Amino acid sequence: MPSATIRAFCFASGHIEFGKRVPSGALPIAYGPEQVLRDFIEPLARHGYSTALVKGRPTKIPGTETLLAPGLPEAPDQGAALTAFQAWLKWIGKKPPKGIEVLGGR
């Protein structure tokens, strides 16, 4: 049975999510079969997570990992964020796997 088609999208914060539809206000990234899309996006995204001090050292809190579109969270304004997002789309859109369509990445 073929994998269901889903979409990858992100918000102005850079937070990437996956779903059947792109919510209002989100920026579309790509679409394709679910597992192929996740396997494509996850290594190309920045990984963020929450930390807590454990014995005086910052330690990753399990289960808090999130995917981020590079350049968006640290952008000084929306114009810079959009430029960073477009550059990332162009980069990931160079050789997507079969069945994945990167939106605006060419």
C-alpha positions in Angstrom: 0.0 0.0 0.0 1.5 3.4 -1.0 2.3 5.9 1.7 -0.1 8.8 2.2 0.9 12.1 0.7 1.6 14.8 3.4 3.0 18.3 3.4 5.9 19.8 5.2 5.5 23.4 6.3 6.9 25.9 8.7 5.8 28.9 10.6 7.5 32.3 10.9 9.3 31.0 14.0 10.9 28.4 11.7 9.2 25.5 13.4 8.6 22.7 10.9 5.6 20.5 11.0 4.0 17.8 8.8 0.3 17.4 8.0 -2.4 16.7 5.4 -2.9 20.5 4.8 -0.8 23.6 5.2 -2.5 25.8 7.9 -3.2 29.4 7.3 -0.2 31.5 7.9 2.3 28.7 7.4 4.9 28.5 4.7 4.8 25.4 2.5 8.1 23.5 2.1 7.4 20.3 0.2 4.9 17.4 -0.3 5.1 13.7 -1.0 4.8 10.2 0.5 4.9 10.6 4.3 8.0 8.5 5.2 10.0 9.7 2.2 9.2 13.3 3.0 10.1 13.0 6.7 13.4 11.1 5.8 14.2 13.9 3.3 13.4 16.9 5.5 14.6 15.8 8.9 18.4 15.6 8.1 18.2 18.9 6.2 16.5 20.9 9.0 18.1 22.3 12.0 17.3 20.4 15.2 16.3 22.3 18.3 15.4 21.1 21.8 14.9 22.3 25.3 17.6 21.8 28.0 17.7 21.6 31.8 20.7 21.9 34.1 21.8 18.5 35.3 24.7 18.6 37.7 25.4 22.1 36.5 25.5 21.2 32.8 22.8 21.9 30.2 21.3 18.6 29.2 18.8 17.8 26.4 15.3 17.1 27.7 14.1 13.9 26.0 11.0 14.4 23.8 11.5 18.1 23.3 13.2 17.9 19.9 11.8 20.1 17.1 12.7 20.7 13.5 13.6 24.3 12.4 14.0 25.8 9.0 17.6 27.2 9.1 17.9 31.0 9.3 14.3 31.7 10.3 14.6 31.6 14.2 17.6 34.0 14.3 16.5 36.3 11.5 16.4 40.0 12.6 13.2 40.7 10.6 10.6 39.0 8.4 12.4 40.1 5.2 15.6 38.4 6.3 13.6 35.3 7.4 12.0 35.1 4.0 15.4 35.4 2.2 16.8 32.6 4.4 13.8 30.4 3.8 14.0 30.9 0.0 17.7 30.1 0.0 17.0 26.9 2.1 14.2 25.9 -0.3 16.5 26.4 -3.3 19.3 24.3 -1.6 17.0 21.4 -0.7 15.2 21.6 -4.0 18.3 20.7 -6.0 18.0 16.9 -5.7 14.9 15.8 -3.9 14.1 12.1 -3.8 11.7 10.6 -6.2 8.1 11.5 -5.3 9.0 14.7 -3.4 8.1 18.1 -4.7 9.9 21.0 -3.1 7.8 24.1 -3.4 9.7 27.1 -4.7 12.9 25.2 -4.6 14.0 25.5 -8.2 
